Amino acid sequence: MNGLTEQQAKEFHAQFKITYTAFVGLAALAHLMVLANNPWF
Amino acid sequence: MSDIAKPSNPNDDWKIWMVVNPSTWLMPILFAVLLIVLTVHTVVLQLGWFTWG
């Protein structure tokens, strides 16, 4: 397709999921802290 | 066209990287996310619900 082998695509996706989950986790934490400090609803 | 197998997600999610090459598109994707994040923060802060500090 675009030069990546199946193995590479699966490896990259595994890391992508980890990093994205961490990003969402941190964003959720930040939103909870704002909510605790300065509730907007 | 209709004989192409439908993907079953999330099991086949990884196949996106067989089409979108991350060595080309990972940074543009991350910059797009940054642009969205900065835009949303700017708009929300202008709502006046929050004061910074």
PDB file of all chains, atoms N, CA, C and O in Angstrom:
ATOM      1  N   MET A   1       0.839  -1.190   0.000  1.00  0.00           N
ATOM      2  CA  MET A   1       0.000   0.000   0.000  1.00  0.00           C
ATOM      3  C   MET A   1       0.879   1.246   0.000  1.00  0.00           C
ATOM      4  O   MET A   1       0.965   1.958  -1.001  1.00  0.00           O
ATOM      5  N   ASN A   2       1.558   1.512   1.181  1.00  0.00           N
ATOM      6  CA  ASN A   2       2.313   2.767   1.199  1.00  0.00           C
ATOM      7  C   ASN A   2       3.729   2.512   1.690  1.00  0.00           C
ATOM      8  O   ASN A   2       4.408   3.442   2.124  1.00  0.00           O
ATOM      9  N   GLY A   3       4.196   1.233   1.628  1.00  0.00           N
ATOM     10  CA  GLY A   3       5.585   0.992   1.991  1.00  0.00           C
ATOM     11  C   GLY A   3       5.738   0.372   3.362  1.00  0.00           C
ATOM     12  O   GLY A   3       6.774  -0.222   3.659  1.00  0.00           O
ATOM     13  N   LEU A   4       4.708   0.503   4.218  1.00  0.00           N
ATOM     14  CA  LEU A   4       4.829  -0.113   5.544  1.00  0.00           C
ATOM     15  C   LEU A   4       4.451  -1.586   5.435  1.00  0.00           C
ATOM     16  O   LEU A   4       3.506  -1.947   4.733  1.00  0.00           O
ATOM     17  N   THR A   5       5.195  -2.421   6.131  1.00  0.00           N
ATOM     18  CA  THR A   5       4.827  -3.844   6.177  1.00  0.00           C
ATOM     19  C   THR A   5       3.742  -3.999   7.233  1.00  0.00           C
ATOM     20  O   THR A   5       3.550  -3.122   8.075  1.00  0.00           O
ATOM     21  N   GLU A   6       3.031  -5.130   7.181  1.00  0.00           N
ATOM     22  CA  GLU A   6       1.976  -5.384   8.187  1.00  0.00           C
ATOM     23  C   GLU A   6       2.566  -5.300   9.591  1.00  0.00           C
ATOM     24  O   GLU A   6       1.962  -4.736  10.503  1.00  0.00           O
ATOM     25  N   GLN A   7       3.755  -5.872   9.745  1.00  0.00           N
ATOM     26  CA  GLN A   7       4.408  -5.908  11.055  1.00  0.00           C
ATOM     27  C   GLN A   7       4.652  -4.487  11.563  1.00  0.00           C
ATOM     28  O   GLN A   7       4.378  -4.178  12.723  1.00  0.00           O
ATOM     29  N   GLN A   8       5.173  -3.622  10.678  1.00  0.00           N
ATOM     30  CA  GLN A   8       5.474  -2.245  11.072  1.00  0.00           C
ATOM     31  C   GLN A   8       4.183  -1.506  11.427  1.00  0.00           C
ATOM     32  O   GLN A   8       4.135  -0.753  12.399  1.00  0.00           O
ATOM     33  N   ALA A   9       3.129  -1.731  10.619  1.00  0.00           N
ATOM     34  CA  ALA A   9       1.848  -1.045  10.858  1.00  0.00           C
ATOM     35  C   ALA A   9       1.303  -1.463  12.214  1.00  0.00           C
ATOM     36  O   ALA A   9       0.814  -0.627  12.973  1.00  0.00           O
ATOM     37  N   LYS A  10       1.385  -2.757  12.525  1.00  0.00           N
ATOM     38  CA  LYS A  10       0.872  -3.234  13.816  1.00  0.00           C
ATOM     39  C   LYS A  10       1.704  -2.684  14.959  1.00  0.00           C
ATOM     40  O   LYS A  10       1.161  -2.301  15.996  1.00  0.00           O
ATOM     41  N   GLU A  11       3.027  -2.640  14.778  1.00  0.00           N
ATOM     42  CA  GLU A  11       3.912  -2.107  15.821  1.00  0.00           C
ATOM     43  C   GLU A  11       3.595  -0.633  16.059  1.00  0.00           C
ATOM     44  O   GLU A  11       3.472  -0.191  17.202  1.00  0.00           O
ATOM     45  N   PHE A  12       3.462   0.131  14.953  1.00  0.00           N
ATOM     46  CA  PHE A  12       3.204   1.563  15.104  1.00  0.00           C
ATOM     47  C   PHE A  12       1.858   1.778  15.789  1.00  0.00           C
ATOM     48  O   PHE A  12       1.729   2.641  16.657  1.00  0.00           O
ATOM     49  N   HIS A  13       0.863   0.997  15.400  1.00  0.00           N
ATOM     50  CA  HIS A  13      -0.484   1.158  15.959  1.00  0.00           C
ATOM     51  C   HIS A  13      -0.486   0.864  17.454  1.00  0.00           C
ATOM     52  O   HIS A  13      -1.180   1.530  18.222  1.00  0.00           O
ATOM     53  N   ALA A  14       0.290  -0.133  17.864  1.00  0.00           N
ATOM     54  CA  ALA A  14       0.349  -0.460  19.294  1.00  0.00           C
ATOM     55  C   ALA A  14       0.875   0.742  20.078  1.00  0.00           C
ATOM     56  O   ALA A  14       0.328   1.101  21.121  1.00  0.00           O
ATOM     57  N   GLN A  15       1.934   1.354  19.569  1.00  0.00           N
ATOM     58  CA  GLN A  15       2.497   2.528  20.260  1.00  0.00           C
ATOM     59  C   GLN A  15       1.529   3.706  20.178  1.00  0.00           C
ATOM     60  O   GLN A  15       1.376   4.456  21.142  1.00  0.00           O
ATOM     61  N   PHE A  16       0.880   3.867  19.032  1.00  0.00           N
ATOM     62  CA  PHE A  16      -0.055   4.980  18.837  1.00  0.00           C
ATOM     63  C   PHE A  16      -1.187   4.895  19.865  1.00  0.00           C
ATOM     64  O   PHE A  16      -1.597   5.909  20.430  1.00  0.00           O
ATOM     65  N   LYS A  17      -1.681   3.687  20.099  1.00  0.00           N
ATOM     66  CA  LYS A  17      -2.772   3.507  21.075  1.00  0.00           C
ATOM     67  C   LYS A  17      -2.325   3.893  22.472  1.00  0.00           C
ATOM     68  O   LYS A  17      -3.068   4.530  23.219  1.00  0.00           O
ATOM     69  N   ILE A  18      -1.095   3.501  22.823  1.00  0.00           N
ATOM     70  CA  ILE A  18      -0.581   3.815  24.172  1.00  0.00           C
ATOM     71  C   ILE A  18      -0.479   5.323  24.340  1.00  0.00           C
ATOM     72  O   ILE A  18      -0.968   5.885  25.320  1.00  0.00           O
ATOM     73  N   THR A  19       0.161   5.968  23.378  1.00  0.00           N
ATOM     74  CA  THR A  19       0.387   7.412  23.478  1.00  0.00           C
ATOM     75  C   THR A  19      -0.938   8.164  23.479  1.00  0.00           C
ATOM     76  O   THR A  19      -1.114   9.121  24.233  1.00  0.00           O
ATOM     77  N   TYR A  20      -1.864   7.732  22.637  1.00  0.00           N
ATOM     78  CA  TYR A  20      -3.160   8.414  22.561  1.00  0.00           C
ATOM     79  C   TYR A  20      -3.940   8.228  23.858  1.00  0.00           C
ATOM     80  O   TYR A  20      -4.602   9.157  24.322  1.00  0.00           O
ATOM     81  N   THR A  21      -3.866   7.037  24.445  1.00  0.00           N
ATOM     82  CA  THR A  21      -4.565   6.804  25.717  1.00  0.00           C
ATOM     83  C   THR A  21      -3.989   7.702  26.808  1.00  0.00           C
ATOM     84  O   THR A  21      -4.726   8.246  27.630  1.00  0.00           O
ATOM     85  N   ALA A  22      -2.658   7.854  26.809  1.00  0.00           N
ATOM     86  CA  ALA A  22      -2.034   8.732  27.810  1.00  0.00           C
ATOM     87  C   ALA A  22      -2.503  10.177  27.594  1.00  0.00           C
ATOM     88  O   ALA A  22      -2.795  10.894  28.552  1.00  0.00           O
ATOM     89  N   PHE A  23      -2.572  10.592  26.325  1.00  0.00           N
ATOM     90  CA  PHE A  23      -3.007  11.953  26.011  1.00  0.00           C
ATOM     91  C   PHE A  23      -4.427  12.199  26.525  1.00  0.00           C
ATOM     92  O   PHE A  23      -4.700  13.217  27.160  1.00  0.00           O
ATOM     93  N   VAL A  24      -5.332  11.247  26.239  1.00  0.00           N
ATOM     94  CA  VAL A  24      -6.727  11.395  26.678  1.00  0.00           C
ATOM     95  C   VAL A  24      -6.793  11.384  28.200  1.00  0.00           C
ATOM     96  O   VAL A  24      -7.555  12.144  28.797  1.00  0.00           O
ATOM     97  N   GLY A  25      -5.992  10.519  28.831  1.00  0.00           N
ATOM     98  CA  GLY A  25      -5.985  10.454  30.291  1.00  0.00           C
ATOM     99  C   GLY A  25      -5.570  11.779  30.909  1.00  0.00           C
ATOM    100  O   GLY A  25      -6.204  12.272  31.842  1.00  0.00           O
ATOM    101  N   LEU A  26      -4.495  12.346  30.374  1.00  0.00           N
ATOM    102  CA  LEU A  26      -4.000  13.626  30.916  1.00  0.00           C
ATOM    103  C   LEU A  26      -5.022  14.728  30.684  1.00  0.00           C
ATOM    104  O   LEU A  26      -5.247  15.567  31.557  1.00  0.00           O
ATOM    105  N   ALA A  27      -5.649  14.727  29.491  1.00  0.00           N
ATOM    106  CA  ALA A  27      -6.647  15.762  29.187  1.00  0.00           C
ATOM    107  C   ALA A  27      -7.831  15.629  30.134  1.00  0.00           C
ATOM    108  O   ALA A  27      -8.373  16.628  30.609  1.00  0.00           O
ATOM    109  N   ALA A  28      -8.231  14.381  30.407  1.00  0.00           N
ATOM    110  CA  ALA A  28      -9.371  14.164  31.319  1.00  0.00           C
ATOM    111  C   ALA A  28      -9.011  14.668  32.707  1.00  0.00           C
ATOM    112  O   ALA A  28      -9.821  15.308  33.377  1.00  0.00           O
ATOM    113  N   LEU A  29      -7.771  14.368  33.137  1.00  0.00           N
ATOM    114  CA  LEU A  29      -7.319  14.826  34.454  1.00  0.00           C
ATOM    115  C   LEU A  29      -7.344  16.356  34.515  1.00  0.00           C
ATOM    116  O   LEU A  29      -7.800  16.940  35.498  1.00  0.00           O
ATOM    117  N   ALA A  30      -6.857  16.986  33.469  1.00  0.00           N
ATOM    118  CA  ALA A  30      -6.810  18.456  33.443  1.00  0.00           C
ATOM    119  C   ALA A  30      -8.221  19.033  33.520  1.00  0.00           C
ATOM    120  O   ALA A  30      -8.472  20.007  34.230  1.00  0.00           O
ATOM    121  N   HIS A  31      -9.136  18.411  32.773  1.00  0.00           N
ATOM    122  CA  HIS A  31     -10.518  18.908  32.792  1.00  0.00           C
ATOM    123  C   HIS A  31     -11.136  18.731  34.170  1.00  0.00           C
ATOM    124  O   HIS A  31     -11.863  19.606  34.639  1.00  0.00           O
ATOM    125  N   LEU A  32     -10.850  17.591  34.832  1.00  0.00           N
ATOM    126  CA  LEU A  32     -11.392  17.358  36.188  1.00  0.00           C
ATOM    127  C   LEU A  32     -10.846  18.394  37.155  1.00  0.00           C
ATOM    128  O   LEU A  32     -11.569  18.863  38.034  1.00  0.00           O
ATOM    129  N   MET A  33      -9.559  18.763  37.001  1.00  0.00           N
ATOM    130  CA  MET A  33      -8.967  19.761  37.897  1.00  0.00           C
ATOM    131  C   MET A  33      -9.623  21.114  37.684  1.00  0.00           C
ATOM    132  O   MET A  33      -9.881  21.838  38.645  1.00  0.00           O
ATOM    133  N   VAL A  34      -9.899  21.465  36.412  1.00  0.00           N
ATOM    134  CA  VAL A  34     -10.577  22.748  36.144  1.00  0.00           C
ATOM    135  C   VAL A  34     -11.975  22.692  36.727  1.00  0.00           C
ATOM    136  O   VAL A  34     -12.448  23.657  37.328  1.00  0.00           O
ATOM    137  N   LEU A  35     -12.638  21.549  36.545  1.00  0.00           N
ATOM    138  CA  LEU A  35     -14.000  21.389  37.057  1.00  0.00           C
ATOM    139  C   LEU A  35     -14.015  21.550  38.578  1.00  0.00           C
ATOM    140  O   LEU A  35     -14.914  22.177  39.139  1.00  0.00           O
ATOM    141  N   ALA A  36     -13.005  20.975  39.234  1.00  0.00           N
ATOM    142  CA  ALA A  36     -12.960  21.060  40.700  1.00  0.00           C
ATOM    143  C   ALA A  36     -12.693  22.506  41.132  1.00  0.00           C
ATOM    144  O   ALA A  36     -13.248  22.988  42.119  1.00  0.00           O
ATOM    145  N   ASN A  37     -11.843  23.174  40.379  1.00  0.00           N
ATOM    146  CA  ASN A  37     -11.398  24.512  40.773  1.00  0.00           C
ATOM    147  C   ASN A  37     -12.371  25.593  40.330  1.00  0.00           C
ATOM    148  O   ASN A  37     -12.517  26.615  41.001  1.00  0.00           O
ATOM    149  N   ASN A  38     -13.044  25.369  39.191  1.00  0.00           N
ATOM    150  CA  ASN A  38     -13.819  26.463  38.606  1.00  0.00           C
ATOM    151  C   ASN A  38     -14.958  25.846  37.810  1.00  0.00           C
ATOM    152  O   ASN A  38     -14.928  25.891  36.580  1.00  0.00           O
ATOM    153  N   PRO A  39     -15.980  25.260  38.478  1.00  0.00           N
ATOM    154  CA  PRO A  39     -17.008  24.470  37.779  1.00  0.00           C
ATOM    155  C   PRO A  39     -17.728  25.283  36.726  1.00  0.00           C
ATOM    156  O   PRO A  39     -18.154  26.410  36.978  1.00  0.00           O
ATOM    157  N   TRP A  40     -17.864  24.695  35.524  1.00  0.00           N
ATOM    158  CA  TRP A  40     -18.586  25.402  34.471  1.00  0.00           C
ATOM    159  C   TRP A  40     -19.944  24.767  34.229  1.00  0.00           C
ATOM    160  O   TRP A  40     -20.736  25.245  33.417  1.00  0.00           O
ATOM    161  N   PHE A  41     -20.201  23.660  34.961  1.00  0.00           N
ATOM    162  CA  PHE A  41     -21.621  23.191  34.977  1.00  0.00           C
ATOM    163  C   PHE A  41     -21.874  22.499  36.279  1.00  0.00           C
ATOM    164  O   PHE A  41     -22.984  22.025  36.521  1.00  0.00           O
TER     165      PHE A  41
ATOM    166  N   MET B   1     -16.562  -2.833  -7.030  1.00  0.00           N
ATOM    167  CA  MET B   1     -16.144  -2.051  -5.868  1.00  0.00           C
ATOM    168  C   MET B   1     -16.724  -2.713  -4.610  1.00  0.00           C
ATOM    169  O   MET B   1     -16.116  -2.652  -3.541  1.00  0.00           O
ATOM    170  N   SER B   2     -17.916  -3.352  -4.738  1.00  0.00           N
ATOM    171  CA  SER B   2     -18.548  -3.774  -3.495  1.00  0.00           C
ATOM    172  C   SER B   2     -17.956  -5.095  -3.019  1.00  0.00           C
ATOM    173  O   SER B   2     -18.313  -5.579  -1.945  1.00  0.00           O
ATOM    174  N   ASP B   3     -17.004  -5.719  -3.849  1.00  0.00           N
ATOM    175  CA  ASP B   3     -16.506  -7.015  -3.388  1.00  0.00           C
ATOM    176  C   ASP B   3     -15.321  -6.846  -2.437  1.00  0.00           C
ATOM    177  O   ASP B   3     -14.723  -7.835  -2.012  1.00  0.00           O
ATOM    178  N   ILE B   4     -14.975  -5.586  -2.099  1.00  0.00           N
ATOM    179  CA  ILE B   4     -13.872  -5.375  -1.158  1.00  0.00           C
ATOM    180  C   ILE B   4     -14.378  -5.681   0.246  1.00  0.00           C
ATOM    181  O   ILE B   4     -15.444  -5.215   0.650  1.00  0.00           O
ATOM    182  N   ALA B   5     -13.581  -6.488   0.999  1.00  0.00           N
ATOM    183  CA  ALA B   5     -14.029  -6.935   2.319  1.00  0.00           C
ATOM    184  C   ALA B   5     -14.166  -5.724   3.240  1.00  0.00           C
ATOM    185  O   ALA B   5     -13.319  -4.830   3.234  1.00  0.00           O
ATOM    186  N   LYS B   6     -15.214  -5.705   4.010  1.00  0.00           N
ATOM    187  CA  LYS B   6     -15.410  -4.602   4.976  1.00  0.00           C
ATOM    188  C   LYS B   6     -14.481  -4.853   6.169  1.00  0.00           C
ATOM    189  O   LYS B   6     -14.341  -5.998   6.597  1.00  0.00           O
ATOM    190  N   PRO B   7     -13.847  -3.814   6.712  1.00  0.00           N
ATOM    191  CA  PRO B   7     -12.989  -4.036   7.886  1.00  0.00           C
ATOM    192  C   PRO B   7     -13.842  -4.297   9.113  1.00  0.00           C
ATOM    193  O   PRO B   7     -14.980  -3.835   9.196  1.00  0.00           O
ATOM    194  N   SER B   8     -13.295  -5.037  10.064  1.00  0.00           N
ATOM    195  CA  SER B   8     -14.026  -5.129  11.330  1.00  0.00           C
ATOM    196  C   SER B   8     -13.168  -4.408  12.347  1.00  0.00           C
ATOM    197  O   SER B   8     -12.055  -4.819  12.675  1.00  0.00           O
ATOM    198  N   ASN B   9     -13.740  -3.300  12.837  1.00  0.00           N
ATOM    199  CA  ASN B   9     -12.980  -2.462  13.775  1.00  0.00           C
ATOM    200  C   ASN B   9     -13.452  -2.751  15.184  1.00  0.00           C
ATOM    201  O   ASN B   9     -14.605  -3.149  15.349  1.00  0.00           O
ATOM    202  N   PRO B  10     -12.629  -2.575  16.218  1.00  0.00           N
ATOM    203  CA  PRO B  10     -11.264  -2.040  16.173  1.00  0.00           C
ATOM    204  C   PRO B  10     -10.173  -3.034  15.800  1.00  0.00           C
ATOM    205  O   PRO B  10      -9.001  -2.658  15.780  1.00  0.00           O
ATOM    206  N   ASN B  11     -10.509  -4.290  15.504  1.00  0.00           N
ATOM    207  CA  ASN B  11      -9.443  -5.261  15.245  1.00  0.00           C
ATOM    208  C   ASN B  11      -8.599  -4.848  14.055  1.00  0.00           C
ATOM    209  O   ASN B  11      -7.388  -5.074  14.046  1.00  0.00           O
ATOM    210  N   ASP B  12      -9.224  -4.242  13.043  1.00  0.00           N
ATOM    211  CA  ASP B  12      -8.478  -3.898  11.829  1.00  0.00           C
ATOM    212  C   ASP B  12      -8.002  -2.451  11.837  1.00  0.00           C
ATOM    213  O   ASP B  12      -7.522  -1.957  10.817  1.00  0.00           O
ATOM    214  N   ASP B  13      -8.125  -1.769  12.961  1.00  0.00           N
ATOM    215  CA  ASP B  13      -7.721  -0.353  13.013  1.00  0.00           C
ATOM    216  C   ASP B  13      -6.287  -0.150  12.504  1.00  0.00           C
ATOM    217  O   ASP B  13      -6.005   0.830  11.814  1.00  0.00           O
ATOM    218  N   TRP B  14      -5.400  -1.061  12.842  1.00  0.00           N
ATOM    219  CA  TRP B  14      -3.986  -0.907  12.512  1.00  0.00           C
ATOM    220  C   TRP B  14      -3.765  -0.760  11.006  1.00  0.00           C
ATOM    221  O   TRP B  14      -2.750  -0.219  10.568  1.00  0.00           O
ATOM    222  N   LYS B  15      -4.729  -1.250  10.219  1.00  0.00           N
ATOM    223  CA  LYS B  15      -4.529  -1.220   8.768  1.00  0.00           C
ATOM    224  C   LYS B  15      -4.486   0.201   8.232  1.00  0.00           C
ATOM    225  O   LYS B  15      -3.994   0.432   7.127  1.00  0.00           O
ATOM    226  N   ILE B  16      -4.997   1.157   9.005  1.00  0.00           N
ATOM    227  CA  ILE B  16      -4.943   2.560   8.549  1.00  0.00           C
ATOM    228  C   ILE B  16      -3.499   2.952   8.229  1.00  0.00           C
ATOM    229  O   ILE B  16      -3.246   3.764   7.339  1.00  0.00           O
ATOM    230  N   TRP B  17      -2.544   2.351   8.982  1.00  0.00           N
ATOM    231  CA  TRP B  17      -1.138   2.737   8.789  1.00  0.00           C
ATOM    232  C   TRP B  17      -0.528   2.053   7.575  1.00  0.00           C
ATOM    233  O   TRP B  17       0.624   2.311   7.224  1.00  0.00           O
ATOM    234  N   MET B  18      -1.310   1.170   6.928  1.00  0.00           N
ATOM    235  CA  MET B  18      -0.874   0.607   5.649  1.00  0.00           C
ATOM    236  C   MET B  18      -1.262   1.569   4.522  1.00  0.00           C
ATOM    237  O   MET B  18      -0.793   1.446   3.391  1.00  0.00           O
ATOM    238  N   VAL B  19      -2.124   2.523   4.857  1.00  0.00           N
ATOM    239  CA  VAL B  19      -2.590   3.483   3.849  1.00  0.00           C
ATOM    240  C   VAL B  19      -1.963   4.850   4.141  1.00  0.00           C
ATOM    241  O   VAL B  19      -1.397   5.495   3.258  1.00  0.00           O
ATOM    242  N   VAL B  20      -2.083   5.279   5.421  1.00  0.00           N
ATOM    243  CA  VAL B  20      -1.521   6.561   5.848  1.00  0.00           C
ATOM    244  C   VAL B  20      -0.147   6.278   6.428  1.00  0.00           C
ATOM    245  O   VAL B  20      -0.039   5.678   7.497  1.00  0.00           O
ATOM    246  N   ASN B  21       0.896   6.696   5.744  1.00  0.00           N
ATOM    247  CA  ASN B  21       2.248   6.370   6.204  1.00  0.00           C
ATOM    248  C   ASN B  21       2.659   7.309   7.336  1.00  0.00           C
ATOM    249  O   ASN B  21       2.805   8.511   7.115  1.00  0.00           O
ATOM    250  N   PRO B  22       2.849   6.773   8.557  1.00  0.00           N
ATOM    251  CA  PRO B  22       3.171   7.659   9.684  1.00  0.00           C
ATOM    252  C   PRO B  22       4.485   8.397   9.521  1.00  0.00           C
ATOM    253  O   PRO B  22       4.656   9.471  10.099  1.00  0.00           O
ATOM    254  N   SER B  23       5.431   7.849   8.742  1.00  0.00           N
ATOM    255  CA  SER B  23       6.692   8.590   8.609  1.00  0.00           C
ATOM    256  C   SER B  23       6.450   9.870   7.818  1.00  0.00           C
ATOM    257  O   SER B  23       7.241  10.811   7.896  1.00  0.00           O
ATOM    258  N   THR B  24       5.349   9.907   7.050  1.00  0.00           N
ATOM    259  CA  THR B  24       4.985  11.139   6.339  1.00  0.00           C
ATOM    260  C   THR B  24       3.985  11.947   7.144  1.00  0.00           C
ATOM    261  O   THR B  24       4.091  13.170   7.242  1.00  0.00           O
ATOM    262  N   TRP B  25       2.974  11.226   7.740  1.00  0.00           N
ATOM    263  CA  TRP B  25       1.810  11.939   8.267  1.00  0.00           C
ATOM    264  C   TRP B  25       1.727  12.063   9.775  1.00  0.00           C
ATOM    265  O   TRP B  25       0.828  12.751  10.258  1.00  0.00           O
ATOM    266  N   LEU B  26       2.608  11.440  10.556  1.00  0.00           N
ATOM    267  CA  LEU B  26       2.451  11.533  12.009  1.00  0.00           C
ATOM    268  C   LEU B  26       2.574  12.986  12.475  1.00  0.00           C
ATOM    269  O   LEU B  26       1.723  13.460  13.228  1.00  0.00           O
ATOM    270  N   MET B  27       3.584  13.677  12.054  1.00  0.00           N
ATOM    271  CA  MET B  27       3.768  15.071  12.506  1.00  0.00           C
ATOM    272  C   MET B  27       2.641  15.977  12.007  1.00  0.00           C
ATOM    273  O   MET B  27       2.123  16.766  12.798  1.00  0.00           O
ATOM    274  N   PRO B  28       2.237  15.905  10.736  1.00  0.00           N
ATOM    275  CA  PRO B  28       1.086  16.721  10.329  1.00  0.00           C
ATOM    276  C   PRO B  28      -0.165  16.429  11.169  1.00  0.00           C
ATOM    277  O   PRO B  28      -0.931  17.339  11.488  1.00  0.00           O
ATOM    278  N   ILE B  29      -0.365  15.140  11.526  1.00  0.00           N
ATOM    279  CA  ILE B  29      -1.526  14.792  12.362  1.00  0.00           C
ATOM    280  C   ILE B  29      -1.388  15.462  13.727  1.00  0.00           C
ATOM    281  O   ILE B  29      -2.347  16.041  14.238  1.00  0.00           O
ATOM    282  N   LEU B  30      -0.185  15.381  14.322  1.00  0.00           N
ATOM    283  CA  LEU B  30       0.008  15.969  15.657  1.00  0.00           C
ATOM    284  C   LEU B  30      -0.132  17.487  15.602  1.00  0.00           C
ATOM    285  O   LEU B  30      -0.669  18.088  16.532  1.00  0.00           O
ATOM    286  N   PHE B  31       0.350  18.123  14.515  1.00  0.00           N
ATOM    287  CA  PHE B  31       0.190  19.583  14.397  1.00  0.00           C
ATOM    288  C   PHE B  31      -1.280  19.945  14.231  1.00  0.00           C
ATOM    289  O   PHE B  31      -1.729  20.972  14.740  1.00  0.00           O
ATOM    290  N   ALA B  32      -2.045  19.090  13.508  1.00  0.00           N
ATOM    291  CA  ALA B  32      -3.489  19.354  13.352  1.00  0.00           C
ATOM    292  C   ALA B  32      -4.160  19.276  14.719  1.00  0.00           C
ATOM    293  O   ALA B  32      -5.012  20.104  15.042  1.00  0.00           O
ATOM    294  N   VAL B  33      -3.777  18.281  15.525  1.00  0.00           N
ATOM    295  CA  VAL B  33      -4.361  18.160  16.873  1.00  0.00           C
ATOM    296  C   VAL B  33      -4.004  19.403  17.688  1.00  0.00           C
ATOM    297  O   VAL B  33      -4.850  19.944  18.401  1.00  0.00           O
ATOM    298  N   LEU B  34      -2.749  19.857  17.583  1.00  0.00           N
ATOM    299  CA  LEU B  34      -2.321  21.053  18.330  1.00  0.00           C
ATOM    300  C   LEU B  34      -3.138  22.265  17.912  1.00  0.00           C
ATOM    301  O   LEU B  34      -3.556  23.059  18.755  1.00  0.00           O
ATOM    302  N   LEU B  35      -3.365  22.407  16.611  1.00  0.00           N
ATOM    303  CA  LEU B  35      -4.144  23.537  16.100  1.00  0.00           C
ATOM    304  C   LEU B  35      -5.553  23.510  16.666  1.00  0.00           C
ATOM    305  O   LEU B  35      -6.089  24.541  17.071  1.00  0.00           O
ATOM    306  N   ILE B  36      -6.157  22.310  16.692  1.00  0.00           N
ATOM    307  CA  ILE B  36      -7.516  22.184  17.225  1.00  0.00           C
ATOM    308  C   ILE B  36      -7.517  22.535  18.708  1.00  0.00           C
ATOM    309  O   ILE B  36      -8.384  23.269  19.182  1.00  0.00           O
ATOM    310  N   VAL B  37      -6.524  21.996  19.441  1.00  0.00           N
ATOM    311  CA  VAL B  37      -6.459  22.247  20.893  1.00  0.00           C
ATOM    312  C   VAL B  37      -6.314  23.735  21.175  1.00  0.00           C
ATOM    313  O   VAL B  37      -7.001  24.271  22.044  1.00  0.00           O
ATOM    314  N   LEU B  38      -5.418  24.413  20.441  1.00  0.00           N
ATOM    315  CA  LEU B  38      -5.210  25.845  20.670  1.00  0.00           C
ATOM    316  C   LEU B  38      -6.467  26.630  20.333  1.00  0.00           C
ATOM    317  O   LEU B  38      -6.825  27.571  21.040  1.00  0.00           O
ATOM    318  N   THR B  39      -7.143  26.239  19.239  1.00  0.00           N
ATOM    319  CA  THR B  39      -8.373  26.941  18.840  1.00  0.00           C
ATOM    320  C   THR B  39      -9.450  26.792  19.905  1.00  0.00           C
ATOM    321  O   THR B  39     -10.100  27.761  20.297  1.00  0.00           O
ATOM    322  N   VAL B  40      -9.625  25.549  20.364  1.00  0.00           N
ATOM    323  CA  VAL B  40     -10.681  25.311  21.365  1.00  0.00           C
ATOM    324  C   VAL B  40     -10.367  26.072  22.648  1.00  0.00           C
ATOM    325  O   VAL B  40     -11.256  26.671  23.253  1.00  0.00           O
ATOM    326  N   HIS B  41      -9.088  26.046  23.067  1.00  0.00           N
ATOM    327  CA  HIS B  41      -8.745  26.782  24.285  1.00  0.00           C
ATOM    328  C   HIS B  41      -9.021  28.278  24.114  1.00  0.00           C
ATOM    329  O   HIS B  41      -9.565  28.919  25.013  1.00  0.00           O
ATOM    330  N   THR B  42      -8.647  28.826  22.964  1.00  0.00           N
ATOM    331  CA  THR B  42      -8.849  30.264  22.721  1.00  0.00           C
ATOM    332  C   THR B  42     -10.332  30.594  22.800  1.00  0.00           C
ATOM    333  O   THR B  42     -10.726  31.548  23.471  1.00  0.00           O
ATOM    334  N   VAL B  43     -11.152  29.806  22.116  1.00  0.00           N
ATOM    335  CA  VAL B  43     -12.594  30.080  22.105  1.00  0.00           C
ATOM    336  C   VAL B  43     -13.168  29.965  23.505  1.00  0.00           C
ATOM    337  O   VAL B  43     -13.928  30.830  23.940  1.00  0.00           O
ATOM    338  N   VAL B  44     -12.804  28.887  24.224  1.00  0.00           N
ATOM    339  CA  VAL B  44     -13.383  28.668  25.556  1.00  0.00           C
ATOM    340  C   VAL B  44     -12.950  29.773  26.505  1.00  0.00           C
ATOM    341  O   VAL B  44     -13.753  30.251  27.306  1.00  0.00           O
ATOM    342  N   LEU B  45     -11.680  30.187  26.425  1.00  0.00           N
ATOM    343  CA  LEU B  45     -11.223  31.230  27.347  1.00  0.00           C
ATOM    344  C   LEU B  45     -11.921  32.542  27.050  1.00  0.00           C
ATOM    345  O   LEU B  45     -12.103  33.370  27.943  1.00  0.00           O
ATOM    346  N   GLN B  46     -12.319  32.739  25.784  1.00  0.00           N
ATOM    347  CA  GLN B  46     -12.981  34.005  25.453  1.00  0.00           C
ATOM    348  C   GLN B  46     -14.441  34.012  25.905  1.00  0.00           C
ATOM    349  O   GLN B  46     -15.106  35.046  25.850  1.00  0.00           O
ATOM    350  N   LEU B  47     -14.939  32.845  26.355  1.00  0.00           N
ATOM    351  CA  LEU B  47     -16.336  32.802  26.810  1.00  0.00           C
ATOM    352  C   LEU B  47     -16.516  33.598  28.095  1.00  0.00           C
ATOM    353  O   LEU B  47     -17.615  34.024  28.451  1.00  0.00           O
ATOM    354  N   GLY B  48     -15.365  33.783  28.785  1.00  0.00           N
ATOM    355  CA  GLY B  48     -15.459  34.614  29.976  1.00  0.00           C
ATOM    356  C   GLY B  48     -15.840  33.823  31.216  1.00  0.00           C
ATOM    357  O   GLY B  48     -16.023  34.398  32.289  1.00  0.00           O
ATOM    358  N   TRP B  49     -15.963  32.465  31.071  1.00  0.00           N
ATOM    359  CA  TRP B  49     -16.322  31.693  32.251  1.00  0.00           C
ATOM    360  C   TRP B  49     -15.126  31.550  33.179  1.00  0.00           C
ATOM    361  O   TRP B  49     -15.257  31.373  34.390  1.00  0.00           O
ATOM    362  N   PHE B  50     -13.947  31.635  32.552  1.00  0.00           N
ATOM    363  CA  PHE B  50     -12.747  31.374  33.361  1.00  0.00           C
ATOM    364  C   PHE B  50     -11.877  32.620  33.334  1.00  0.00           C
ATOM    365  O   PHE B  50     -11.853  33.355  32.346  1.00  0.00           O
ATOM    366  N   THR B  51     -11.156  32.851  34.439  1.00  0.00           N
ATOM    367  CA  THR B  51     -10.098  33.880  34.394  1.00  0.00           C
ATOM    368  C   THR B  51      -8.797  33.138  34.639  1.00  0.00           C
ATOM    369  O   THR B  51      -8.727  32.268  35.507  1.00  0.00           O
ATOM    370  N   TRP B  52      -7.774  33.476  33.884  1.00  0.00           N
ATOM    371  CA  TRP B  52      -6.527  32.708  33.992  1.00  0.00           C
ATOM    372  C   TRP B  52      -5.805  33.119  35.261  1.00  0.00           C
ATOM    373  O   TRP B  52      -5.268  34.224  35.338  1.00  0.00           O
ATOM    374  N   GLY B  53      -5.785  32.236  36.267  1.00  0.00           N
ATOM    375  CA  GLY B  53      -5.048  32.532  37.525  1.00  0.00           C
ATOM    376  C   GLY B  53      -5.944  33.245  38.505  1.00  0.00           C
ATOM    377  O   GLY B  53      -5.511  33.575  39.609  1.00  0.00           O
TER     378      GLY B  53
END
